[in-house]
Amino acid sequence: MTDARNTQTRHDAQAVAQAAAQAMWRRDRTAHALDMALQAVGPGTATLTMTVRRDMLNGHGMCHGGMIFTLADTAFAYACNSYDHNTVASACQIDFLAPAHENDVLQASAAERALAGRSGVYDITVRNLTRERDIALFRGKSHRIQGLVTESLADGSDPAPQA
């Protein structure tokens, strides 16, 4: 019976993570504006992708570090909100390992490392799928605030219309 109960608990936790992600995704104008795609979400985890566009390039012709940071930060947000508790960043840092270029497909994978009380720590790896190498390591610290993601963001608003 314990195995069946554990399976149901994992299934319930996955359903909560998906519901929270769907509620956030409907209102995530930044992710939509940057053409990010939510690939996967689970309890304490999330994976997003983004293709580097011409308007994301800096003066060196490389993907602007702020774009890579935003992709990592977005994966962090989906991972730390996956328990349906409104959670925000309290600190974060990023180390850039390699550049990305126009048309490269980037993937940010977030994983929870610690969760205690209202605080959490998450590691996010940004990988360039086109060139098959890691390009950034991001660590985010989270802080849980009042409210539930599915209640506070469940008004069904669609993101800004796509052109």
RODO-2510 file (C-alpha; in nm, 4 decimals, decimal comma):
residues 163
     n   res          X          Y          Z
     1     m     0,0000     0,0000     0,0000
     2     t     0,2901     0,2347     0,0676
     3     d     0,4095     0,2084    -0,2954
     4     a     0,0613     0,2932    -0,4230
     5     r     0,0382     0,5876    -0,1833
     6     n     0,3826     0,7148    -0,2903
     7     t     0,2845     0,6843    -0,6567
     8     q    -0,0340     0,8832    -0,5922
     9     t     0,1598     1,1472    -0,3976
    10     r     0,4065     1,1869    -0,6868
    11     h     0,1161     1,2069    -0,9319
    12     d    -0,0546     1,4732    -0,7181
    13     a     0,2692     1,6741    -0,6866
    14     q     0,3144     1,6608    -1,0653
    15     a    -0,0443     1,7769    -1,1190
    16     v     0,0121     2,0704    -0,8796
    17     a     0,3338     2,1660    -1,0618
    18     q     0,1585     2,1569    -1,3982
    19     a    -0,1381     2,3619    -1,2742
    20     a     0,0937     2,6265    -1,1259
    21     a     0,2975     2,6397    -1,4485
    22     q    -0,0158     2,6781    -1,6603
    23     a    -0,1402     2,9622    -1,4381
    24     m     0,1964     3,1401    -1,4634
    25     w     0,2356     3,0757    -1,8376
    26     r    -0,0924     3,2487    -1,9186
    27     r     0,0439     3,5727    -1,7716
    28     d     0,4161     3,5434    -1,8520
    29     r     0,4526     3,8191    -2,1071
    30     t     0,8335     3,8131    -2,0952
    31     a     0,8554     3,4436    -2,1813
    32     h     0,6103     3,4923    -2,4674
    33     a     0,7888     3,8044    -2,5984
    34     l     1,1185     3,6127    -2,6099
    35     d     0,9511     3,3095    -2,7740
    36     m     1,0446     3,0803    -2,4866
    37     a     0,8865     2,7364    -2,4712
    38     l     0,8061     2,5551    -2,1480
    39     q     0,9310     2,2031    -2,2160
    40     a     0,8755     2,0373    -1,8789
    41     v     0,7841     2,1139    -1,5202
    42     g     0,7743     1,9009    -1,2082
    43     p     0,8027     1,9466    -0,8337
    44     g     1,1110     2,1682    -0,7935
    45     t     1,2121     2,1421    -1,1597
    46     a     1,1511     2,3160    -1,4911
    47     t     1,2997     2,3177    -1,8402
    48     l     1,2540     2,5960    -2,0962
    49     t     1,4017     2,6616    -2,4384
    50     m     1,4609     2,9758    -2,6420
    51     t     1,6067     3,0330    -2,9889
    52     v     1,8489     3,3248    -3,0124
    53     r     1,7027     3,5855    -3,2466
    54     r     1,8809     3,8707    -3,4245
    55     d     1,7252     4,1252    -3,1847
    56     m     1,8854     3,9379    -2,8911
    57     l     2,2417     4,0030    -3,0111
    58     n     2,4749     4,2505    -2,8415
    59     g     2,7377     4,4759    -3,0007
    60     h     2,9735     4,1799    -3,0353
    61     g     2,7250     3,9807    -3,2419
    62     m     2,6687     3,7350    -2,9566
    63     c     2,3563     3,6681    -2,7554
    64     h     2,3270     3,9401    -2,4910
    65     g     2,4010     3,8039    -2,1430
    66     g     2,0759     3,9560    -2,0198
    67     m     1,8828     3,7272    -2,2543
    68     i     2,0621     3,4199    -2,1222
    69     f     2,0031     3,5421    -1,7661
    70     t     1,6330     3,5929    -1,8404
    71     l     1,5978     3,2388    -1,9755
    72     a     1,7682     3,0968    -1,6644
    73     d     1,5654     3,3193    -1,4328
    74     t     1,2434     3,2087    -1,5997
    75     a     1,3286     2,8405    -1,5503
    76     f     1,4081     2,9258    -1,1873
    77     a     1,0684     3,0937    -1,1493
    78     y     0,8759     2,7929    -1,2812
    79     a     1,0742     2,5510    -1,0637
    80     c     1,0373     2,7441    -0,7383
    81     n     0,6662     2,8144    -0,7965
    82     s     0,5927     2,4488    -0,8791
    83     y     0,4477     2,3819    -0,5338
    84     d     0,1733     2,6416    -0,6000
    85     h     0,3048     2,8838    -0,3364
    86     n     0,3826     3,2333    -0,4651
    87     t     0,7615     3,2453    -0,4597
    88     v     1,0026     3,5175    -0,5684
    89     a     1,3773     3,5487    -0,6095
    90     s     1,5709     3,6816    -0,3121
    91     a     1,9129     3,6542    -0,4798
    92     c     2,0763     3,5068    -0,7851
    93     q     2,4055     3,4901    -0,9678
    94     i     2,5185     3,3695    -1,3060
    95     d     2,8489     3,2555    -1,4492
    96     f     2,8801     3,2757    -1,8272
    97     l     3,0903     2,9935    -1,9702
    98     a     3,0596     3,0397    -2,3466
    99     p     2,8773     3,2633    -2,5951
   100     a     2,5631     3,1865    -2,7930
   101     h     2,4923     3,3103    -3,1451
   102     e     2,1975     3,3842    -3,3674
   103     n     1,9742     3,0794    -3,4298
   104     d     2,1302     2,8785    -3,1460
   105     v     1,8704     2,6929    -2,9411
   106     l     1,9246     2,7385    -2,5675
   107     q     1,7818     2,5188    -2,2934
   108     a     1,7597     2,6167    -1,9259
   109     s     1,7101     2,3291    -1,6822
   110     a     1,6299     2,4169    -1,3207
   111     a     1,6636     2,1821    -1,0249
   112     e     1,5881     2,2407    -0,6596
   113     r     1,8900     2,1869    -0,4352
   114     a     1,7446     2,2822    -0,0956
   115     l     1,4057     2,3805     0,0432
   116     a     1,3547     2,4726     0,4068
   117     g     1,0763     2,6824     0,5502
   118     r     1,0108     2,9701     0,3125
   119     s     1,3550     2,9599     0,1433
   120     g     1,4957     2,7531    -0,1387
   121     v     1,8082     2,7186    -0,3513
   122     y     1,7948     2,6235    -0,7191
   123     d     2,0647     2,5513    -0,9756
   124     i     1,9974     2,6224    -1,3410
   125     t     2,2183     2,5079    -1,6261
   126     v     2,1833     2,6838    -1,9600
   127     r     2,2893     2,4583    -2,2449
   128     n     2,3389     2,5491    -2,6070
   129     l     2,1644     2,2580    -2,7794
   130     t     2,2906     2,3663    -3,1214
   131     r     2,6574     2,3564    -3,0197
   132     e     2,6092     2,0862    -2,7519
   133     r     2,7732     2,2633    -2,4595
   134     d     2,6832     2,4361    -2,1361
   135     i     2,7037     2,8137    -2,1646
   136     a     2,5933     2,9409    -1,8221
   137     l     2,5456     2,8313    -1,4616
   138     f     2,2855     3,0192    -1,2562
   139     r     2,2053     2,9817    -0,8867
   140     g     1,8875     3,1322    -0,7497
   141     k     1,7668     3,1711    -0,3949
   142     s     1,3912     3,1856    -0,3473
   143     h     1,1579     3,3256    -0,0841
   144     r     0,7962     3,2165    -0,0469
   145     i     0,5408     3,4955    -0,0056
   146     q     0,1666     3,4944     0,0591
   147     g    -0,0818     3,3320    -0,1730
   148     l    -0,1149     3,0487    -0,4174
   149     v    -0,0014     3,0718    -0,7778
   150     t    -0,3191     2,9147    -0,9128
   151     e    -0,5406     3,1564    -0,7192
   152     s    -0,3489     3,4779    -0,7723
   153     l    -0,2871     3,4157    -1,1413
   154     a    -0,5952     3,2167    -1,2357
   155     d    -0,7915     3,4993    -1,4003
   156     g    -0,7279     3,3443    -1,7410
   157     s    -0,5700     3,6545    -1,8935
   158     d    -0,3954     3,5805    -2,2174
   159     p    -0,0534     3,7260    -2,2920
   160     a    -0,0244     4,0224    -2,5220
   161     p    -0,1523     3,9382    -2,8728
   162     q     0,1079     3,7914    -3,1049
   163     a     0,1771     3,9770    -3,4293
***
